[in-house]
Amino acid sequence: MASEQSDQGLCESAEVPLNLSEHESQLLARVDNALAGGVELRNWWLERDATDSYPNRYEEGFVFNRPEDHSFGFIGTAPLSRGPLRVNGNIQQMFYDAPKTPNSRQATDWVCAQLREFILHYFMRISDYRLPEEVPDRRAREALPFLRPFCQCPKNDPQIEGFGFTQLFYKSAATGEIGRFPPERQKAIVNLLELGEVYDWILLQNPIFNFDLKIAPLGPNGPQFVLPLNEFNYLVISRDFVVDEQHPEPGVLAKYGLGYAFVRNPSPSIFAYGPGQLEPTFEQLNWKIMDDGRIISRFAFVAQEPTGLLNISLDPLQWGWRLADAATFGAAAANLQPLKRMIDMTPMSRLKVDPVFPAVRLLNLLTAGQAGKQLCISRLDIIKGLLFVHFLQHYQMVVGSLQTWRQVRDWLDRESLPEFVITGKSG
């Protein structure tokens, strides 16, 4: 069932100058090590998954009226070449679809071909989606400026869900040279079957939508501290993470999937753990077609265990720089890089603290551990909470992608595909 659609040559035909910024140069220098670490961690997970031998396993998510959907988390140590690494992760499995076709070999082969094309060619282009929105009212635009903060009219402020992907750079499989994707091709993620043949790897940016960190020190009904994580990850995907298998195990007709390793963002962040700060880490997204025609999705996420949550600088110059950058809407970062490098070289710039984990440890010390035992206020509970948010985001992404999967009758008929599927851009 070879794919009939190919994007081969589309990027190579457009010579895009690199003209790398300092940030991009630092980012690209990290890719190979991040990819190697992600692949090694994935191989460790494959061994654990094959024998179902997950350390410190616990049940994670419950889905009402969908008993076949389940997830669990785990925390353990992975013996990697760099040494033992404390890791945490989660596995989530959910029913995806049961196409309404006759139970015949011809029908199941057709469904396999359709799913293969959808997952390996188009899924990364359509993974982000929007919930229905109220039509904006023109009065929201026409209100007097001093009245707008009080305006209750529907505004055009779309809430995007899911995980989006934008491809930035690639490494040629033939020459080993680094190339930049032209702007018009950045949302049209390449056919993943071209990895290993046309591309050695692809570097992507992964914005995360509606991903908030909530801390409720007085319980779920008390005041909460909500920190919106308007961040993004850098991801590298290679052939190592592409799954294209026929009859991989008893009862399974085919398995298709994709995955990627995370690349740490070289730019400083107030987060010590979370978007942009995960390495070594990998994500694997697989779909299986069962003998009875059901399609099951199963995702795995494994990351280095956090030693801190936030990374707050004690340097007043760093705070001054952040305020200046915010006040100029990013102009300071774009035009005053020499000044920023001087600030980063001061001794105070290296003084950073995490107020969260130490406070939790102190609270447990003062309560003889009862804060963790009875109130779920512990480092372990924070890690579990972060993993659950990760599970929930991927669950929503899968549900959103299902609507697109079902609206296309034939994924192999490129001429009939909606434009947003081809371009990766929806209006």
Secondary structure, DSSP 8 states (H G I E B T S, - for coil): ---S---TTTTTTS-------HHHHHHHHHHHHHHHHHHHHHHHHHHHHHHT--TT-EEEE--TT-TT-EEEEEEEEEEETTEEEEEEEEEEEEEEE-----SSHHHHHHHHHHHHHIIIIIGGGS--EE-------THHHHS-GGGGGG--S------EESB--EEEEEEETTT--EEE--GGGSSS---GGGBTTTEEEEEEEEEB-S-EEEE-TT-TTS--EEEE---EEEEEEEGGG-EEEEEEETTEEEEEEEEEEEE--SS--SBSSSTT---SEEEEEEEEEETTS-EEEEEEEEEE--S-SB-EE--HHHHHHHHHHHHTTTHHHHH-HHHHHHHHTSGGGG-EE-SHHHHHHHHHHHTTTHHHHHH--SHHHHHHHHHHHHHHHHHHHHHHHHHHHHH-S-TT-GGGS-HHHHHS---
